[in-house]
Amino acid sequence: MIKDNLHEINSKLPSDVTLVAVSKFHPVERLMEAYNAGQRVFAESRPQELAAKVPQMPADVQWHFIGHLQTNKLKLVLPYVSLVQSVDSLHLLQAISAWAVAHNKVIDVLLELHLGAEETKQGFTEDEILSLCHSERSEESIRIRGLMGMASHTEDRAQVEGEFARIEALYKRIKASGMEDFDTLSIGMSGDWPLAVQHGATMVRIGTDIFGPREY
Ligand SMILES: *Cc1c(COP(=O)(O)O)cnc(C)c1O
């Protein structure tokens, strides 16, 4: 049961870590089960699916976007989300900024660090993130709130731990430099979130452990 799964996770999760329910590929009825059990933060990874679900869910849901975002899909995503976790290129960052200026909004984002061993994973390098965070940016339309990372999908605990340690160190380094509003480290999914919490996660993104296997 979704309610029991949420209860189980919440009982183990430190109270200052935000639980993001990853609801991609699950029908709205399942999301409502989580909502009725008290869950308010949900994340989707496909623009169309997000835009379709938003009007079917209560207005106090906070939506995050966690998938690869093409710049021609911004209008399906940015009006609805409180956080874009998956900013993985300068091109995307600039497009979000331009949209925010045009709509007189401020958009909160996380920069995605390329973390896992898989070639296909999106994201910035550490150097790119450091230079983005330390560049003098005049525009107020984007707030870089922190970092997001996805560890390798592997049973090798030492490898995952090494990847989390790497993003944790980068996060702490930027935070120590005094960057404003930089307060979010989003690491940890169904298989590895307890390890992520040990490595300073302030936000975990959990799908399967809440909703079970994805349905379509
Ligand atoms: C799907 C997804 C998750 C959740 O994965 P689970 O293994 O189902 O918990 C977390 N983060 C991102 C970026 C995802 O795409």
The ligand as a Gaussian input file, in Angstrom:
#p B3LYP/6-31G(d) Opt

LIG

0 1
 C       12.736000       7.894000     -12.048000
 C       13.648000       8.779000     -11.294000
 C       13.778000       8.670000      -9.897000
 C       13.063000       7.634000      -9.057000
 O       13.518000       6.353000      -9.301000
 P       13.093000       5.113000      -8.380000
 O       14.198000       4.150000      -8.563000
 O       11.794000       4.618000      -8.920000
 O       12.963000       5.593000      -6.979000
 C       14.615000       9.584000      -9.260000
 N       15.287000      10.525000      -9.940000
 C       15.191000      10.654000     -11.272000
 C       15.976000      11.728000     -11.951000
 C       14.377000       9.788000     -11.989000
 O       14.298000       9.922000     -13.333000

